[in-house]
Amino acid sequence: MNAIDYAPVLSHIGAYWERIIRHNPNDRETLIGLPHPYLVPSDGMMFQEFYYWDSFFMSLGVIDTPHEHLIVDTARNFAHLVERFGLIPNGSRYYFLSRSQPPFSMAQLRLAYERTNDTALLGEMLPAFVREHETVWLGERQPHYRQVYRGLSRYYDINFLDILASCECGWDHSTRCDERWLGHLPVDLNAILYEREVDFAWAHDLLGDGVSAARWRVRAEERRAVMQELMWDERRGFFFDYDYHNKRINPHPSLAGFFPLWSGLATDAQAARIVQEWLPAFEFAGGLASTLTFEAGKQWAFPNGWAPLQWITVTGLDRYGFHDDAHRLRTKWCDMVARVYAETGACWEKYNVVDPYQRGEGGLYGQVTGFGWTNAVFKDFVRNIPANPS
């Protein structure tokens, strides 16, 4: 039995979904029309558009609610954007078409299938996401110059600016990659691409296309092998971003190094080392800090924690059997969110996990209430906290 009452937060979250559902089927000024309803991060005027990776994480929160249809709606909106523009932009604004965001569209489709068991839905949308993968994320020239070194990809923006590539990564802005995003192969991105390739194989198997499934398994294994060679530091026991311009690992650790556990590309021995040697370094009173270094203006860095990174890390821990660690981290995060909610009457975009009663680094955007993926991860974590943990 948890000492902290989660019921007030869950009640707030349940009522909040209606406030952040939008349906804009037609283009309006800079806003791109989408055929199906969607979730925005917050109910303020700051957000009226559909965001790529936010949408996947928010979908986790509407499972088993009257709004569960938004999971399929989101997948359909993703496919629509690929068919119309050839990519899923950062957000559904014309000025976001120069870049994308962490590519969770195939994870979204798998989630939609798991909720519906609809093979026809899978077959209908799979080609769009294969096209996105091959054209956008494996692109080798403008406007999608992302696959740049030994089959691995980087974050990018058509304007060829590091600061805009960092916006595509979603960690805008952080202490990762020394502000040289175009010169790095990010470990999180390539772990996501590995997971997508594994999911393509899974989907093609379900659809009876064993030849395509085998081809995707080979491509996933090729990516895994190169990532193991370039991004795993055996001496330090962790995965790092790779500076391909200088042919070396970038030495700055971040929670991106846990993405190989979420995606399943780490070995058991690697996972054990990461949990033993690195999890304690990132873990604080309220959960996991994004990086271990602070720099003013960098909101995706120490001491801030963000809901999607908590979810990725905890999911990876469960995948490799570290269930007690996963339970502890779920509880820490939920306890902190509930305490801050009791103090402020709101859920927040990001938190200071080192001292939850102090504000973290606001970055360029300040402190924002709402908040879609915080609400969703809280709800998912509560659902998955065991009643009687071992």
C-alpha positions as CSV (number, residue, x, y, z in Angstrom):
1,M,0.0,0.0,0.0
2,N,1.5,3.3,-1.0
3,A,1.8,5.9,1.7
4,I,1.1,8.7,-0.8
5,D,-2.5,8.9,-2.2
6,Y,-2.4,8.8,-6.0
7,A,-6.2,9.2,-6.3
8,P,-6.3,13.0,-6.6
9,V,-3.7,13.0,-9.5
10,L,-5.6,10.1,-11.3
11,S,-8.9,12.1,-11.0
12,H,-7.2,15.2,-12.4
13,I,-5.7,13.2,-15.3
14,G,-9.0,11.5,-16.1
15,A,-10.8,14.9,-16.4
16,Y,-7.9,16.5,-18.2
17,W,-8.0,14.4,-21.4
18,E,-11.1,16.2,-22.7
19,R,-9.3,19.5,-22.3
20,I,-6.4,18.5,-24.6
21,I,-8.3,16.7,-27.4
22,R,-8.3,18.6,-30.7
23,H,-9.9,17.9,-34.1
24,N,-8.8,20.2,-36.9
25,P,-9.5,18.4,-40.2
26,N,-8.6,21.4,-42.4
27,D,-5.4,23.5,-42.8
28,R,-5.7,26.7,-41.0
29,E,-3.0,29.4,-41.3
30,T,0.2,27.5,-40.2
31,L,-1.7,24.6,-38.7
32,I,-1.8,21.4,-40.8
33,G,-5.2,19.7,-40.9
34,L,-5.4,16.1,-39.7
35,P,-8.3,13.7,-40.4
36,H,-8.6,12.3,-36.9
37,P,-8.8,13.8,-33.4
38,Y,-5.5,14.1,-31.5
39,L,-4.0,15.0,-28.2
40,V,-1.9,18.2,-27.5
41,P,0.4,18.4,-24.6
42,S,-1.4,21.1,-22.6
43,D,-4.7,23.1,-22.7
44,G,-3.0,26.5,-22.9
45,M,-2.7,28.6,-26.0
46,M,0.9,27.4,-26.4
47,F,-0.1,24.1,-27.9
48,Q,-2.7,23.5,-30.7
49,E,-0.6,21.2,-32.8
50,F,0.0,17.4,-32.8
51,Y,3.5,16.5,-31.8
52,Y,5.3,13.3,-33.0
53,W,6.9,11.6,-30.0
54,D,4.6,13.2,-27.4
55,S,1.7,11.5,-29.2
56,F,3.1,8.0,-28.6
57,F,3.6,8.6,-24.9
58,M,0.3,10.3,-24.4
59,S,-1.4,7.2,-26.0
60,L,-0.1,5.2,-23.1
61,G,-2.4,7.2,-20.8
62,V,-5.7,6.6,-22.7
63,I,-5.5,2.8,-22.5
64,D,-8.7,1.5,-20.9
65,T,-10.4,4.9,-20.9
66,P,-13.3,6.2,-23.1
67,H,-10.5,7.9,-25.2
68,E,-8.7,4.7,-26.2
69,H,-9.8,5.3,-29.8
70,L,-7.1,8.0,-29.9
71,I,-4.5,5.3,-30.1
72,V,-5.7,4.2,-33.5
73,D,-6.5,7.8,-34.5
74,T,-2.9,8.8,-33.7
75,A,-1.5,6.0,-35.9
76,R,-3.9,7.1,-38.7
77,N,-2.7,10.7,-38.4
78,F,0.9,9.5,-38.6
79,A,0.2,7.6,-41.8
80,H,-1.7,10.5,-43.2
81,L,1.3,12.8,-42.7
82,V,3.6,10.4,-44.3
83,E,1.3,10.1,-47.4
84,R,0.9,13.8,-47.7
85,F,4.4,15.1,-46.9
86,G,6.7,12.1,-47.0
87,L,7.6,12.5,-43.3
88,I,6.0,12.9,-39.9
89,P,7.1,16.5,-38.9
90,N,8.1,17.6,-35.5
91,G,4.6,18.9,-35.1
92,S,1.6,19.6,-37.3
93,R,2.7,23.1,-38.4
94,Y,4.0,24.0,-41.8
95,Y,7.1,25.5,-40.2
96,F,7.9,22.1,-38.6
97,L,8.3,20.4,-42.0
98,S,12.0,20.9,-42.0
99,R,12.5,18.2,-39.4
100,S,10.9,15.2,-37.7
101,Q,11.1,13.9,-34.1
102,P,12.1,10.6,-32.4
103,P,10.4,8.1,-34.7
104,F,7.8,6.3,-32.6
105,S,5.2,5.7,-35.4
106,M,5.8,2.0,-35.6
107,A,5.7,1.7,-31.9
108,Q,2.3,3.5,-32.1
109,L,1.1,1.1,-34.8
110,R,2.1,-1.9,-32.6
111,L,0.3,-0.4,-29.6
112,A,-2.8,0.1,-31.8
113,Y,-2.6,-3.5,-33.0
114,E,-2.2,-4.8,-29.4
115,R,-5.4,-2.9,-28.4
116,T,-7.5,-4.0,-31.4
117,N,-6.0,-7.3,-32.8
118,D,-6.9,-5.8,-36.2
119,T,-4.6,-7.3,-38.8
120,A,-6.2,-5.3,-41.5
121,L,-5.3,-2.1,-39.7
122,L,-1.7,-3.3,-39.5
123,G,-1.6,-4.1,-43.2
124,E,-3.1,-0.8,-44.1
125,M,-0.6,1.4,-42.3
126,L,2.6,-0.6,-42.3
127,P,3.6,0.5,-45.8
128,A,3.5,4.2,-44.8
129,F,5.9,3.6,-41.8
130,V,8.2,1.4,-43.9
131,R,8.4,4.3,-46.4
132,E,9.0,6.8,-43.6
133,H,11.9,4.6,-42.3
134,E,13.6,4.1,-45.6
135,T,13.1,7.6,-47.0
136,V,13.5,9.8,-44.0
137,W,15.6,7.9,-41.4
138,L,17.8,6.0,-43.9
139,G,18.0,9.0,-46.3
140,E,21.5,9.8,-47.6
141,R,20.9,13.2,-49.2
142,Q,18.8,16.3,-48.9
143,P,16.1,16.7,-47.7
144,H,16.7,13.6,-45.4
145,Y,20.4,13.4,-45.0
146,R,20.4,11.3,-41.9
147,Q,22.1,8.0,-42.6
148,V,25.7,9.2,-42.6
149,Y,28.1,6.5,-41.3
150,R,28.2,2.8,-41.4
151,G,24.5,2.4,-41.8
152,L,23.7,4.5,-38.7
153,S,21.7,7.7,-38.6
154,R,21.7,11.1,-37.0
155,Y,19.1,13.7,-36.2
156,Y,18.8,16.3,-38.9
157,D,17.0,19.4,-40.1
158,I,16.8,20.5,-43.8
159,N,18.4,23.8,-42.8
160,F,21.6,21.9,-41.8
161,L,21.9,23.6,-38.4
162,D,23.0,21.8,-35.2
163,I,20.5,23.6,-33.1
164,L,17.6,22.5,-35.2
165,A,18.8,19.0,-35.4
166,S,18.8,19.1,-31.6
167,C,15.1,20.0,-31.8
168,E,14.5,16.9,-33.9
169,C,16.0,14.8,-31.2
170,G,13.3,16.1,-28.8
171,W,16.0,16.9,-26.2
172,D,15.9,20.6,-26.9
173,H,18.1,21.5,-25.4
174,S,20.7,19.3,-23.5
175,T,24.3,18.8,-22.6
176,R,24.6,15.9,-25.1
177,C,26.7,16.0,-28.2
178,D,28.5,19.3,-27.4
179,E,26.0,21.3,-29.5
180,R,27.3,19.3,-32.6
181,W,24.3,17.2,-33.3
182,L,25.0,16.9,-37.0
183,G,28.4,15.3,-36.2
184,H,27.0,12.6,-33.9
185,L,25.2,9.3,-34.2
186,P,22.8,9.4,-31.2
187,V,22.4,6.2,-29.3
188,D,18.7,6.8,-28.6
189,L,17.8,7.4,-32.2
190,N,19.6,4.3,-33.5
191,A,18.1,2.2,-30.7
192,I,14.6,3.4,-31.8
193,L,15.5,2.5,-35.4
194,Y,16.6,-0.9,-34.3
195,E,13.3,-1.4,-32.5
196,R,11.4,-0.3,-35.6
197,E,13.3,-2.8,-37.7
198,V,12.4,-5.6,-35.3
199,D,8.8,-4.4,-35.3
200,F,8.8,-4.4,-39.1
201,A,9.8,-8.1,-39.0
202,W,7.1,-8.8,-36.4
203,A,4.5,-7.1,-38.5
204,H,5.5,-8.8,-41.8
205,D,5.4,-12.2,-40.0
206,L,1.9,-11.5,-38.8
207,L,0.9,-10.5,-42.3
208,G,2.3,-13.7,-43.8
209,D,5.3,-12.2,-45.5
210,G,8.2,-14.2,-44.2
211,V,10.6,-13.0,-46.8
212,S,10.2,-9.3,-45.8
213,A,10.3,-10.3,-42.2
214,A,13.6,-12.1,-42.6
215,R,15.1,-9.1,-44.5
216,W,14.1,-6.7,-41.6
217,R,15.6,-9.1,-39.0
218,V,18.9,-9.0,-40.9
219,R,18.9,-5.2,-41.1
220,A,18.1,-4.9,-37.4
221,E,21.0,-7.2,-36.6
222,E,23.4,-5.3,-38.8
223,R,22.4,-2.1,-37.0
224,R,22.8,-3.8,-33.6
225,A,26.3,-5.0,-34.5
226,V,27.5,-1.6,-35.6
227,M,26.0,0.0,-32.5
228,Q,27.7,-2.5,-30.3
229,E,31.1,-1.7,-31.9
230,L,30.8,2.1,-31.9
231,M,28.6,3.0,-29.0
232,W,29.4,0.5,-26.2
233,D,32.3,1.5,-24.0
234,E,33.6,-1.7,-22.4
235,R,35.9,0.2,-20.0
236,R,33.1,2.4,-18.7
237,G,30.3,-0.1,-19.1
238,F,27.8,2.1,-20.8
239,F,26.3,3.1,-24.2
240,F,27.3,6.6,-25.5
241,D,26.5,8.8,-28.5
242,Y,29.2,8.4,-31.2
243,D,31.1,11.4,-32.7
244,Y,31.5,10.1,-36.2
245,H,33.4,13.2,-37.4
246,N,36.2,12.5,-34.8
247,K,35.7,8.7,-34.8
248,R,35.2,8.5,-31.0
249,I,32.6,8.0,-28.3
250,N,31.3,11.2,-26.9
251,P,32.2,10.9,-23.2
252,H,29.1,12.6,-21.7
253,P,26.6,10.0,-20.2
254,S,22.9,10.5,-20.4
255,L,19.7,8.5,-20.1
256,A,20.0,7.9,-23.9
257,G,22.4,5.2,-22.9
258,F,19.4,3.2,-21.5
259,F,17.6,3.1,-24.8
260,P,19.4,-0.1,-25.8
261,L,17.8,-1.8,-22.9
262,W,14.3,-0.6,-23.9
263,S,14.9,-1.8,-27.5
264,G,16.5,-5.1,-26.5
265,L,19.8,-4.7,-28.3
266,A,22.0,-4.8,-25.2
267,T,23.4,-8.1,-24.0
268,D,22.4,-9.5,-20.6
269,A,25.9,-8.8,-19.3
270,Q,25.8,-5.2,-20.6
271,A,22.4,-4.6,-19.0
272,A,23.7,-5.9,-15.7
273,R,26.7,-3.6,-15.8
274,I,24.5,-0.6,-16.6
275,V,22.1,-1.3,-13.8
276,Q,24.9,-1.9,-11.3
277,E,27.3,0.8,-12.3
278,W,25.2,3.6,-13.8
279,L,21.6,3.4,-12.5
280,P,22.7,4.7,-9.1
281,A,24.4,7.7,-10.7
282,F,21.2,8.8,-12.5
283,E,18.8,8.0,-9.7
284,F,17.7,10.7,-7.2
285,A,14.8,11.4,-4.8
286,G,12.2,12.0,-7.6
287,G,13.5,9.6,-10.2
288,L,16.1,9.8,-13.0
289,A,18.0,12.8,-14.1
290,S,18.4,13.3,-17.9
291,T,22.1,13.8,-17.7
292,L,24.8,14.1,-15.0
293,T,25.9,17.6,-15.9
294,F,24.2,21.0,-15.5
295,E,24.3,23.9,-17.9
296,A,22.1,26.9,-17.7
297,G,19.5,27.0,-20.5
298,K,19.6,23.2,-21.0
299,Q,16.3,21.8,-19.8
300,W,17.0,18.2,-20.9
301,A,19.9,17.9,-18.4
302,F,20.6,17.7,-14.7
303,P,18.7,18.2,-12.4
304,N,15.6,17.7,-14.6
305,G,13.7,14.5,-15.1
306,W,11.2,13.9,-17.9
307,A,8.3,11.4,-18.1
308,P,9.3,9.8,-21.4
309,L,12.8,9.1,-20.3
310,Q,11.5,7.5,-17.0
311,W,9.2,5.3,-19.1
312,I,11.9,4.2,-21.5
313,T,14.3,3.4,-18.8
314,V,11.8,1.5,-16.6
315,T,10.5,-0.5,-19.5
316,G,14.1,-1.5,-20.3
317,L,14.7,-2.5,-16.8
318,D,11.7,-4.7,-16.8
319,R,12.7,-6.2,-20.2
320,Y,15.9,-7.5,-18.7
321,G,14.4,-8.7,-15.5
322,F,15.3,-5.9,-13.1
323,H,11.8,-5.7,-11.8
324,D,12.6,-4.4,-8.3
325,D,14.5,-1.5,-9.8
326,A,11.7,-0.8,-12.1
327,H,9.2,-0.9,-9.3
328,R,11.3,1.5,-7.1
329,L,11.6,4.0,-10.0
330,R,8.0,3.9,-10.9
331,T,7.1,4.6,-7.2
332,K,9.6,7.4,-6.8
333,W,8.3,9.2,-9.9
334,C,4.7,8.8,-9.0
335,D,5.3,9.9,-5.4
336,M,7.1,13.0,-6.6
337,V,4.4,13.9,-9.2
338,A,1.7,13.4,-6.5
339,R,3.5,15.5,-3.9
340,V,4.1,18.3,-6.4
341,Y,0.4,18.1,-7.5
342,A,-0.7,18.4,-3.9
343,E,1.5,21.6,-3.6
344,T,0.7,23.2,-6.9
345,G,-2.6,21.7,-8.2
346,A,-0.9,20.8,-11.5
347,C,1.1,18.2,-13.3
348,W,4.2,19.6,-15.0
349,E,6.2,19.2,-18.2
350,K,9.4,18.4,-16.3
351,Y,10.6,18.1,-12.8
352,N,13.6,18.7,-10.6
353,V,14.2,15.1,-9.6
354,V,17.2,16.0,-7.4
355,D,15.1,18.3,-5.2
356,P,11.4,18.0,-6.2
357,Y,10.4,21.0,-4.1
358,Q,12.7,23.3,-6.1
359,R,12.3,24.4,-9.7
360,G,14.5,22.8,-12.2
361,E,16.1,24.3,-15.3
362,G,13.4,26.0,-17.3
363,G,15.3,26.2,-20.5
364,L,14.0,28.4,-23.4
365,Y,10.4,27.5,-22.7
366,G,10.1,27.9,-18.9
367,Q,7.9,25.7,-16.7
368,V,4.7,24.4,-18.4
369,T,1.7,22.8,-16.7
370,G,-0.5,20.2,-18.2
371,F,1.0,17.9,-19.2
372,G,0.2,15.2,-21.6
373,W,3.1,12.8,-21.4
374,T,3.5,13.4,-17.6
375,N,-0.1,12.4,-17.1
376,A,0.1,9.4,-19.3
377,V,3.3,8.0,-17.8
378,F,1.9,8.6,-14.3
379,K,-1.2,6.6,-15.2
380,D,0.8,3.8,-16.9
381,F,3.2,3.6,-13.9
382,V,0.4,3.4,-11.4
383,R,-1.2,0.7,-13.5
384,N,2.0,-1.3,-13.4
385,I,3.1,-0.8,-9.8
386,P,2.6,-4.2,-8.2
387,A,0.3,-4.3,-5.1
388,N,2.8,-6.6,-3.3
389,P,6.3,-6.1,-4.7
390,S,8.9,-8.7,-3.9
